[in-house]
């Protein structure tokens, strides 16, 4: 059987969490971010994409 290659995405925070609503701050923390220019790699799935849409104004997303 052939294995599926798991897609990865790189997420970088570019905007501060100061002054954001609590739900936005919680989403940023759930993604593993919290400081400007911090970068994490995540698997590309629907749950992560939903979180990225919620905080799209604060991040940059790149496919790896």
HTML snippet that shows the backbone in 3Dmol.js (N, CA, C, O; Angstrom):
<script src="https://3Dmol.org/build/3Dmol-min.js"></script>
<div id="view" style="width:600px;height:400px;position:relative"></div>
<script>
const pdb = `
ATOM      1  N   UNK A   1       0.827  -1.185   0.000  1.00  0.00           N
ATOM      2  CA  UNK A   1       0.000   0.000   0.000  1.00  0.00           C
ATOM      3  C   UNK A   1       0.874   1.252   0.000  1.00  0.00           C
ATOM      4  O   UNK A   1       1.887   1.328   0.694  1.00  0.00           O
ATOM      5  N   UNK A   2       0.461   2.203  -0.779  1.00  0.00           N
ATOM      6  CA  UNK A   2       1.182   3.470  -0.833  1.00  0.00           C
ATOM      7  C   UNK A   2       0.728   4.372   0.312  1.00  0.00           C
ATOM      8  O   UNK A   2      -0.463   4.495   0.597  1.00  0.00           O
ATOM      9  N   UNK A   3       1.696   4.989   0.952  1.00  0.00           N
ATOM     10  CA  UNK A   3       1.365   5.902   2.038  1.00  0.00           C
ATOM     11  C   UNK A   3       1.077   7.281   1.477  1.00  0.00           C
ATOM     12  O   UNK A   3       1.706   7.715   0.512  1.00  0.00           O
ATOM     13  N   UNK A   4       0.123   7.966   2.089  1.00  0.00           N
ATOM     14  CA  UNK A   4      -0.148   9.351   1.723  1.00  0.00           C
ATOM     15  C   UNK A   4       0.898  10.239   2.375  1.00  0.00           C
ATOM     16  O   UNK A   4       1.262  10.037   3.534  1.00  0.00           O
ATOM     17  N   UNK A   5       1.374  11.211   1.635  1.00  0.00           N
ATOM     18  CA  UNK A   5       2.290  12.175   2.220  1.00  0.00           C
ATOM     19  C   UNK A   5       1.477  13.217   2.978  1.00  0.00           C
ATOM     20  O   UNK A   5       0.554  13.822   2.434  1.00  0.00           O
ATOM     21  N   UNK A   6       1.830  13.410   4.220  1.00  0.00           N
ATOM     22  CA  UNK A   6       1.114  14.369   5.057  1.00  0.00           C
ATOM     23  C   UNK A   6       1.583  15.775   4.700  1.00  0.00           C
ATOM     24  O   UNK A   6       2.781  16.059   4.715  1.00  0.00           O
ATOM     25  N   UNK A   7       0.638  16.648   4.380  1.00  0.00           N
ATOM     26  CA  UNK A   7       0.979  18.025   4.047  1.00  0.00           C
ATOM     27  C   UNK A   7       1.285  18.804   5.322  1.00  0.00           C
ATOM     28  O   UNK A   7       0.622  18.636   6.346  1.00  0.00           O
ATOM     29  N   UNK A   8       2.291  19.647   5.240  1.00  0.00           N
ATOM     30  CA  UNK A   8       2.681  20.497   6.359  1.00  0.00           C
ATOM     31  C   UNK A   8       2.562  21.953   5.937  1.00  0.00           C
ATOM     32  O   UNK A   8       2.744  22.290   4.767  1.00  0.00           O
ATOM     33  N   UNK A   9       2.259  22.802   6.894  1.00  0.00           N
ATOM     34  CA  UNK A   9       2.233  24.236   6.656  1.00  0.00           C
ATOM     35  C   UNK A   9       3.059  24.930   7.728  1.00  0.00           C
ATOM     36  O   UNK A   9       3.125  24.479   8.871  1.00  0.00           O
ATOM     37  N   UNK A  10       3.685  26.029   7.344  1.00  0.00           N
ATOM     38  CA  UNK A  10       4.477  26.825   8.268  1.00  0.00           C
ATOM     39  C   UNK A  10       3.692  28.095   8.571  1.00  0.00           C
ATOM     40  O   UNK A  10       3.278  28.815   7.663  1.00  0.00           O
ATOM     41  N   UNK A  11       3.493  28.359   9.856  1.00  0.00           N
ATOM     42  CA  UNK A  11       2.695  29.506  10.300  1.00  0.00           C
ATOM     43  C   UNK A  11       3.609  30.451  11.074  1.00  0.00           C
ATOM     44  O   UNK A  11       4.307  30.030  11.996  1.00  0.00           O
ATOM     45  N   UNK A  12       3.605  31.731  10.696  1.00  0.00           N
ATOM     46  CA  UNK A  12       4.423  32.740  11.361  1.00  0.00           C
ATOM     47  C   UNK A  12       3.517  33.871  11.835  1.00  0.00           C
ATOM     48  O   UNK A  12       2.709  34.397  11.070  1.00  0.00           O
ATOM     49  N   UNK A  13       3.662  34.230  13.090  1.00  0.00           N
ATOM     50  CA  UNK A  13       2.877  35.343  13.639  1.00  0.00           C
ATOM     51  C   UNK A  13       3.563  36.650  13.284  1.00  0.00           C
ATOM     52  O   UNK A  13       4.771  36.795  13.469  1.00  0.00           O
ATOM     53  N   UNK A  14       2.778  37.618  12.765  1.00  0.00           N
ATOM     54  CA  UNK A  14       3.363  38.897  12.358  1.00  0.00           C
ATOM     55  C   UNK A  14       2.764  40.092  13.102  1.00  0.00           C
ATOM     56  O   UNK A  14       3.223  41.221  12.930  1.00  0.00           O
ATOM     57  N   UNK A  15       1.753  39.851  13.918  1.00  0.00           N
ATOM     58  CA  UNK A  15       1.098  40.952  14.619  1.00  0.00           C
ATOM     59  C   UNK A  15       0.954  40.590  16.097  1.00  0.00           C
ATOM     60  O   UNK A  15       0.778  39.422  16.445  1.00  0.00           O
ATOM     61  N   UNK A  16       1.029  41.592  16.953  1.00  0.00           N
ATOM     62  CA  UNK A  16       0.939  41.396  18.389  1.00  0.00           C
ATOM     63  C   UNK A  16      -0.471  40.996  18.823  1.00  0.00           C
ATOM     64  O   UNK A  16      -1.457  41.309  18.155  1.00  0.00           O
ATOM     65  N   UNK A  17      -0.543  40.300  19.952  1.00  0.00           N
ATOM     66  CA  UNK A  17      -1.830  39.892  20.508  1.00  0.00           C
ATOM     67  C   UNK A  17      -2.448  40.982  21.382  1.00  0.00           C
ATOM     68  O   UNK A  17      -3.585  40.843  21.834  1.00  0.00           O
ATOM     69  N   UNK A  18      -1.714  42.053  21.622  1.00  0.00           N
ATOM     70  CA  UNK A  18      -2.208  43.132  22.481  1.00  0.00           C
ATOM     71  C   UNK A  18      -3.433  43.775  21.836  1.00  0.00           C
ATOM     72  O   UNK A  18      -3.396  44.145  20.662  1.00  0.00           O
ATOM     73  N   UNK A  19      -4.506  43.907  22.593  1.00  0.00           N
ATOM     74  CA  UNK A  19      -5.720  44.554  22.118  1.00  0.00           C
ATOM     75  C   UNK A  19      -6.659  43.639  21.346  1.00  0.00           C
ATOM     76  O   UNK A  19      -7.714  44.086  20.896  1.00  0.00           O
ATOM     77  N   UNK A  20      -6.302  42.368  21.180  1.00  0.00           N
ATOM     78  CA  UNK A  20      -7.172  41.429  20.471  1.00  0.00           C
ATOM     79  C   UNK A  20      -8.206  40.853  21.435  1.00  0.00           C
ATOM     80  O   UNK A  20      -8.035  40.906  22.653  1.00  0.00           O
ATOM     81  N   UNK A  21      -9.258  40.314  20.883  1.00  0.00           N
ATOM     82  CA  UNK A  21     -10.302  39.696  21.698  1.00  0.00           C
ATOM     83  C   UNK A  21      -9.790  38.380  22.285  1.00  0.00           C
ATOM     84  O   UNK A  21      -8.900  37.746  21.718  1.00  0.00           O
ATOM     85  N   UNK A  22     -10.355  37.976  23.418  1.00  0.00           N
ATOM     86  CA  UNK A  22      -9.884  36.751  24.085  1.00  0.00           C
ATOM     87  C   UNK A  22      -9.953  35.494  23.211  1.00  0.00           C
ATOM     88  O   UNK A  22      -9.081  34.631  23.319  1.00  0.00           O
ATOM     89  N   UNK A  23     -10.959  35.371  22.356  1.00  0.00           N
ATOM     90  CA  UNK A  23     -11.047  34.200  21.491  1.00  0.00           C
ATOM     91  C   UNK A  23      -9.905  34.158  20.483  1.00  0.00           C
ATOM     92  O   UNK A  23      -9.392  33.085  20.168  1.00  0.00           O
ATOM     93  N   UNK A  24      -9.508  35.320  19.979  1.00  0.00           N
ATOM     94  CA  UNK A  24      -8.384  35.397  19.043  1.00  0.00           C
ATOM     95  C   UNK A  24      -7.095  35.000  19.758  1.00  0.00           C
ATOM     96  O   UNK A  24      -6.290  34.240  19.220  1.00  0.00           O
ATOM     97  N   UNK A  25      -6.901  35.524  20.984  1.00  0.00           N
ATOM     98  CA  UNK A  25      -5.712  35.180  21.757  1.00  0.00           C
ATOM     99  C   UNK A  25      -5.645  33.685  22.047  1.00  0.00           C
ATOM    100  O   UNK A  25      -4.571  33.087  21.976  1.00  0.00           O
ATOM    101  N   UNK A  26      -6.772  33.084  22.368  1.00  0.00           N
ATOM    102  CA  UNK A  26      -6.817  31.647  22.649  1.00  0.00           C
ATOM    103  C   UNK A  26      -6.482  30.835  21.402  1.00  0.00           C
ATOM    104  O   UNK A  26      -5.812  29.806  21.493  1.00  0.00           O
ATOM    105  N   UNK A  27      -6.942  31.288  20.248  1.00  0.00           N
ATOM    106  CA  UNK A  27      -6.645  30.589  18.993  1.00  0.00           C
ATOM    107  C   UNK A  27      -5.161  30.663  18.670  1.00  0.00           C
ATOM    108  O   UNK A  27      -4.571  29.671  18.242  1.00  0.00           O
ATOM    109  N   UNK A  28      -4.554  31.821  18.870  1.00  0.00           N
ATOM    110  CA  UNK A  28      -3.119  31.975  18.636  1.00  0.00           C
ATOM    111  C   UNK A  28      -2.330  31.044  19.557  1.00  0.00           C
ATOM    112  O   UNK A  28      -1.382  30.394  19.116  1.00  0.00           O
ATOM    113  N   UNK A  29      -2.713  30.976  20.827  1.00  0.00           N
ATOM    114  CA  UNK A  29      -2.043  30.084  21.777  1.00  0.00           C
ATOM    115  C   UNK A  29      -2.225  28.619  21.370  1.00  0.00           C
ATOM    116  O   UNK A  29      -1.293  27.824  21.489  1.00  0.00           O
ATOM    117  N   UNK A  30      -3.418  28.262  20.892  1.00  0.00           N
ATOM    118  CA  UNK A  30      -3.689  26.883  20.476  1.00  0.00           C
ATOM    119  C   UNK A  30      -2.850  26.481  19.272  1.00  0.00           C
ATOM    120  O   UNK A  30      -2.523  25.305  19.108  1.00  0.00           O
ATOM    121  N   UNK A  31      -2.501  27.440  18.436  1.00  0.00           N
ATOM    122  CA  UNK A  31      -1.639  27.168  17.286  1.00  0.00           C
ATOM    123  C   UNK A  31      -0.167  27.044  17.687  1.00  0.00           C
ATOM    124  O   UNK A  31       0.664  26.639  16.875  1.00  0.00           O
ATOM    125  N   UNK A  32       0.154  27.388  18.928  1.00  0.00           N
ATOM    126  CA  UNK A  32       1.534  27.288  19.389  1.00  0.00           C
ATOM    127  C   UNK A  32       2.324  28.564  19.194  1.00  0.00           C
ATOM    128  O   UNK A  32       3.551  28.564  19.291  1.00  0.00           O
ATOM    129  N   UNK A  33       1.620  29.655  18.919  1.00  0.00           N
ATOM    130  CA  UNK A  33       2.271  30.944  18.718  1.00  0.00           C
ATOM    131  C   UNK A  33       2.134  31.776  19.982  1.00  0.00           C
ATOM    132  O   UNK A  33       1.662  31.273  21.002  1.00  0.00           O
ATOM    133  N   UNK A  34       2.536  33.031  19.933  1.00  0.00           N
ATOM    134  CA  UNK A  34       2.380  33.895  21.086  1.00  0.00           C
ATOM    135  C   UNK A  34       3.295  35.102  21.048  1.00  0.00           C
ATOM    136  O   UNK A  34       3.072  36.081  21.760  1.00  0.00           O
ATOM    137  N   UNK A  35       4.321  35.034  20.222  1.00  0.00           N
ATOM    138  CA  UNK A  35       5.232  36.162  20.083  1.00  0.00           C
ATOM    139  C   UNK A  35       5.393  36.479  18.601  1.00  0.00           C
ATOM    140  O   UNK A  35       5.277  35.600  17.747  1.00  0.00           O
ATOM    141  N   UNK A  36       5.658  37.732  18.316  1.00  0.00           N
ATOM    142  CA  UNK A  36       5.850  38.149  16.923  1.00  0.00           C
ATOM    143  C   UNK A  36       7.081  37.440  16.360  1.00  0.00           C
ATOM    144  O   UNK A  36       8.095  37.296  17.043  1.00  0.00           O
ATOM    145  N   UNK A  37       6.979  37.002  15.108  1.00  0.00           N
ATOM    146  CA  UNK A  37       8.001  36.286  14.344  1.00  0.00           C
ATOM    147  C   UNK A  37       8.233  34.861  14.807  1.00  0.00           C
ATOM    148  O   UNK A  37       9.184  34.228  14.351  1.00  0.00           O
ATOM    149  N   UNK A  38       7.396  34.326  15.702  1.00  0.00           N
ATOM    150  CA  UNK A  38       7.512  32.920  16.074  1.00  0.00           C
ATOM    151  C   UNK A  38       6.888  32.080  14.962  1.00  0.00           C
ATOM    152  O   UNK A  38       5.838  32.431  14.425  1.00  0.00           O
ATOM    153  N   UNK A  39       7.541  30.971  14.623  1.00  0.00           N
ATOM    154  CA  UNK A  39       7.100  30.116  13.533  1.00  0.00           C
ATOM    155  C   UNK A  39       6.893  28.697  14.043  1.00  0.00           C
ATOM    156  O   UNK A  39       7.694  28.185  14.825  1.00  0.00           O
ATOM    157  N   UNK A  40       5.806  28.062  13.593  1.00  0.00           N
ATOM    158  CA  UNK A  40       5.539  26.663  13.917  1.00  0.00           C
ATOM    159  C   UNK A  40       5.156  25.928  12.641  1.00  0.00           C
ATOM    160  O   UNK A  40       4.683  26.533  11.679  1.00  0.00           O
ATOM    161  N   UNK A  41       5.368  24.610  12.645  1.00  0.00           N
ATOM    162  CA  UNK A  41       4.928  23.766  11.542  1.00  0.00           C
ATOM    163  C   UNK A  41       3.794  22.891  12.040  1.00  0.00           C
ATOM    164  O   UNK A  41       3.894  22.275  13.101  1.00  0.00           O
ATOM    165  N   UNK A  42       2.718  22.837  11.274  1.00  0.00           N
ATOM    166  CA  UNK A  42       1.547  22.038  11.637  1.00  0.00           C
ATOM    167  C   UNK A  42       1.130  21.190  10.441  1.00  0.00           C
ATOM    168  O   UNK A  42       1.487  21.482   9.300  1.00  0.00           O
ATOM    169  N   UNK A  43       0.370  20.139  10.719  1.00  0.00           N
ATOM    170  CA  UNK A  43      -0.217  19.375   9.628  1.00  0.00           C
ATOM    171  C   UNK A  43      -1.369  20.178   9.043  1.00  0.00           C
ATOM    172  O   UNK A  43      -2.025  20.945   9.748  1.00  0.00           O
ATOM    173  N   UNK A  44      -1.606  19.999   7.776  1.00  0.00           N
ATOM    174  CA  UNK A  44      -2.656  20.746   7.090  1.00  0.00           C
ATOM    175  C   UNK A  44      -3.947  19.936   7.142  1.00  0.00           C
ATOM    176  O   UNK A  44      -4.111  18.963   6.406  1.00  0.00           O
ATOM    177  N   UNK A  45      -4.862  20.350   8.022  1.00  0.00           N
ATOM    178  CA  UNK A  45      -6.165  19.686   8.101  1.00  0.00           C
ATOM    179  C   UNK A  45      -7.254  20.733   8.310  1.00  0.00           C
ATOM    180  O   UNK A  45      -6.965  21.922   8.449  1.00  0.00           O
ATOM    181  N   UNK A  46      -8.485  20.290   8.330  1.00  0.00           N
ATOM    182  CA  UNK A  46      -9.614  21.220   8.404  1.00  0.00           C
ATOM    183  C   UNK A  46      -9.652  22.009   9.713  1.00  0.00           C
ATOM    184  O   UNK A  46     -10.005  23.188   9.707  1.00  0.00           O
ATOM    185  N   UNK A  47      -9.300  21.386  10.817  1.00  0.00           N
ATOM    186  CA  UNK A  47      -9.322  22.078  12.109  1.00  0.00           C
ATOM    187  C   UNK A  47      -8.312  23.217  12.130  1.00  0.00           C
ATOM    188  O   UNK A  47      -8.620  24.320  12.582  1.00  0.00           O
ATOM    189  N   UNK A  48      -7.121  22.951  11.645  1.00  0.00           N
ATOM    190  CA  UNK A  48      -6.082  23.987  11.602  1.00  0.00           C
ATOM    191  C   UNK A  48      -6.482  25.089  10.632  1.00  0.00           C
ATOM    192  O   UNK A  48      -6.294  26.269  10.928  1.00  0.00           O
ATOM    193  N   UNK A  49      -7.028  24.723   9.483  1.00  0.00           N
ATOM    194  CA  UNK A  49      -7.457  25.733   8.497  1.00  0.00           C
ATOM    195  C   UNK A  49      -8.537  26.651   9.074  1.00  0.00           C
ATOM    196  O   UNK A  49      -8.552  27.848   8.784  1.00  0.00           O
ATOM    197  N   UNK A  50      -9.431  26.104   9.880  1.00  0.00           N
ATOM    198  CA  UNK A  50     -10.456  26.931  10.525  1.00  0.00           C
ATOM    199  C   UNK A  50      -9.839  27.939  11.475  1.00  0.00           C
ATOM    200  O   UNK A  50     -10.254  29.097  11.518  1.00  0.00           O
ATOM    201  N   UNK A  51      -8.841  27.493  12.241  1.00  0.00           N
ATOM    202  CA  UNK A  51      -8.150  28.405  13.152  1.00  0.00           C
ATOM    203  C   UNK A  51      -7.397  29.478  12.367  1.00  0.00           C
ATOM    204  O   UNK A  51      -7.367  30.640  12.772  1.00  0.00           O
ATOM    205  N   UNK A  52      -6.792  29.089  11.250  1.00  0.00           N
ATOM    206  CA  UNK A  52      -6.043  30.056  10.442  1.00  0.00           C
ATOM    207  C   UNK A  52      -6.966  31.119   9.859  1.00  0.00           C
ATOM    208  O   UNK A  52      -6.585  32.287   9.770  1.00  0.00           O
ATOM    209  N   UNK A  53      -8.171  30.729   9.463  1.00  0.00           N
ATOM    210  CA  UNK A  53      -9.132  31.711   8.946  1.00  0.00           C
ATOM    211  C   UNK A  53      -9.529  32.708  10.023  1.00  0.00           C
ATOM    212  O   UNK A  53      -9.762  33.880   9.729  1.00  0.00           O
ATOM    213  N   UNK A  54      -9.608  32.252  11.260  1.00  0.00           N
ATOM    214  CA  UNK A  54     -10.007  33.118  12.374  1.00  0.00           C
ATOM    215  C   UNK A  54      -8.954  34.190  12.668  1.00  0.00           C
ATOM    216  O   UNK A  54      -9.292  35.306  13.061  1.00  0.00           O
ATOM    217  N   UNK A  55      -7.686  33.848  12.477  1.00  0.00           N
ATOM    218  CA  UNK A  55      -6.600  34.778  12.816  1.00  0.00           C
ATOM    219  C   UNK A  55      -5.779  35.179  11.593  1.00  0.00           C
ATOM    220  O   UNK A  55      -4.595  35.490  11.717  1.00  0.00           O
ATOM    221  N   UNK A  56      -6.394  35.175  10.422  1.00  0.00           N
ATOM    222  CA  UNK A  56      -5.680  35.441   9.173  1.00  0.00           C
ATOM    223  C   UNK A  56      -5.010  36.813   9.141  1.00  0.00           C
ATOM    224  O   UNK A  56      -4.006  36.990   8.451  1.00  0.00           O
ATOM    225  N   UNK A  57      -5.546  37.780   9.872  1.00  0.00           N
ATOM    226  CA  UNK A  57      -4.973  39.128   9.878  1.00  0.00           C
ATOM    227  C   UNK A  57      -3.692  39.222  10.724  1.00  0.00           C
ATOM    228  O   UNK A  57      -3.025  40.257  10.719  1.00  0.00           O
ATOM    229  N   UNK A  58      -3.348  38.151  11.445  1.00  0.00           N
ATOM    230  CA  UNK A  58      -2.210  38.178  12.351  1.00  0.00           C
ATOM    231  C   UNK A  58      -1.074  37.245  11.943  1.00  0.00           C
ATOM    232  O   UNK A  58      -0.034  37.219  12.602  1.00  0.00           O
ATOM    233  N   UNK A  59      -1.253  36.481  10.873  1.00  0.00           N
ATOM    234  CA  UNK A  59      -0.286  35.435  10.536  1.00  0.00           C
ATOM    235  C   UNK A  59       0.063  35.409   9.054  1.00  0.00           C
ATOM    236  O   UNK A  59      -0.622  36.008   8.225  1.00  0.00           O
ATOM    237  N   UNK A  60       1.143  34.702   8.741  1.00  0.00           N
ATOM    238  CA  UNK A  60       1.507  34.371   7.361  1.00  0.00           C
ATOM    239  C   UNK A  60       1.581  32.857   7.286  1.00  0.00           C
ATOM    240  O   UNK A  60       2.159  32.218   8.165  1.00  0.00           O
ATOM    241  N   UNK A  61       1.001  32.279   6.243  1.00  0.00           N
ATOM    242  CA  UNK A  61       0.976  30.818   6.074  1.00  0.00           C
ATOM    243  C   UNK A  61       1.758  30.455   4.814  1.00  0.00           C
ATOM    244  O   UNK A  61       1.548  31.035   3.749  1.00  0.00           O
ATOM    245  N   UNK A  62       2.663  29.485   4.952  1.00  0.00           N
ATOM    246  CA  UNK A  62       3.449  28.988   3.819  1.00  0.00           C
ATOM    247  C   UNK A  62       3.324  27.475   3.784  1.00  0.00           C
ATOM    248  O   UNK A  62       3.312  26.826   4.830  1.00  0.00           O
ATOM    249  N   UNK A  63       3.232  26.910   2.588  1.00  0.00           N
ATOM    250  CA  UNK A  63       3.213  25.456   2.457  1.00  0.00           C
ATOM    251  C   UNK A  63       4.633  24.948   2.409  1.00  0.00           C
ATOM    252  O   UNK A  63       5.492  25.531   1.748  1.00  0.00           O
ATOM    253  N   UNK A  64       4.878  23.848   3.120  1.00  0.00           N
ATOM    254  CA  UNK A  64       6.223  23.264   3.181  1.00  0.00           C
ATOM    255  C   UNK A  64       6.295  22.078   2.254  1.00  0.00           C
ATOM    256  O   UNK A  64       7.341  21.437   2.151  1.00  0.00           O
TER     257      UNK A  64
END
`;
const viewer = $3Dmol.createViewer("view");
viewer.addModel(pdb, "pdb");
viewer.setStyle({}, {cartoon: {color: "spectrum"}});
viewer.zoomTo();
viewer.render();
</script>
